[in-house]
Amino acid sequence: MIVIVIAVILLVAALILTVLQERGTTGSSPIIGGAPRGMRAISLPPSVRSAQGPRFWTEAYWAANWKTLLQRFSIFIAYALLLLAFALASPAFFTWSNHTNVWFSTAAIVVMSLGLILPLTSGDFDLSIASVMVLSAMMVAALNVWQGWPVGLAILAALAAGALVGAVNAFFIVYFRIHSLIVTLGVGTLINGVVIWFSKSNTISNVSFDLAAAMYERVFLKVPNNVWYTVIVAFALWYFLEYTAPGRRLLFVGRGREVARLAGIRVDRVRAGSLIACSMIAALAGVMYVGMTGSAEPINARAFVLPAFAGAFLGATCIYPGRFNPWGTLIGLYFLATGVNGLSLVGLPSFIQDLFYGGGLVIAVTLSQIVLKRQQQNF
């Protein structure tokens, strides 16, 4: 037990120290940080390019940028320390089956958290994502089992419901200028009531096995398919944010809405699109969840909100420090899930999950503020 406590303290200290060593990001802004990649539209002459510093493959580059590189990839160092500590504490921890089980059981929450970074990037919060995930899972199960719909049509209906919820959120947030926290909290609570009403608090079982087979029956490199789905979603969002015009506009809106508006960007449309896309991805997470479990139940959706936000904010401290990013979110959430798994294997009670995710969220937000030099956040 002492080994675990010391290891957790050390890895938190390592994260804080690496962030404190950061040299500062030029032109950083709240959460989404410095200049985005892929924006070099002007070709500089050789004399100017040579003044930009050494190239990444040279020894001089690594000597000059080791602190920044350490900060960007410190999550992997912390992950390695976490694995080592729990491997020493519990022989059952460091097994392939245990890790694949952690990845498998966390996949739906990872996808939901990946969708969350879209409105977070534009400066909005979405507290209804977990409720949308549960609604989607219950719709797929109810339509497939109770109504006899083909599972494919049930999935399309669930995704459409997610888009509708996102549109409702966007309408009240953008048109009536109500804060996103208030709107999404109210909409999420409303969805919870709707789910309990139409399900009568009943668990729906015997969902089509075709959906379950797509999640875990088939494996690639000894890893269940649903884990690869999280990688695909992360890659798609990374490409969208880095190399597409709508992704660029989303980043600029997050850096400053008024500046983006003066630059000709339709800020309200960008914010609405991010909220709708977030809800649709949350609905996709619900489809994955019902496929993983083979059933759906009107569970308390609030239990999924904290891990999603903790993963998103922890991801903003690494890979692209100071900016919400898909790869950081993916690694950060699996890091947190691995920590919860390790703590449960050493015999700690179930409430440790709330402590770990809650503490992880506070630490992640604190670290992101350190990266941003404690800038005031205006959401």
ZITA-V128513 format. One record per helix or strand of 3 or more residues. SS is the DSSP state (H for helix, E for strand). FROM is the first residue (numbers start at 1). LEN is the number of residues. If there is no record, write none. Layout:
SS;FROM;LEN / SS;FROM;LEN
This chain:
H;2;19 / H;46;7 / H;59;14 / H;74;16 / H;96;27 / H;129;18 / H;151;25 / H;180;20 / H;209;9 / H;225;19 / H;245;11 / H;257;6 / H;267;27 / H;302;14 / H;326;20 / H;352;20
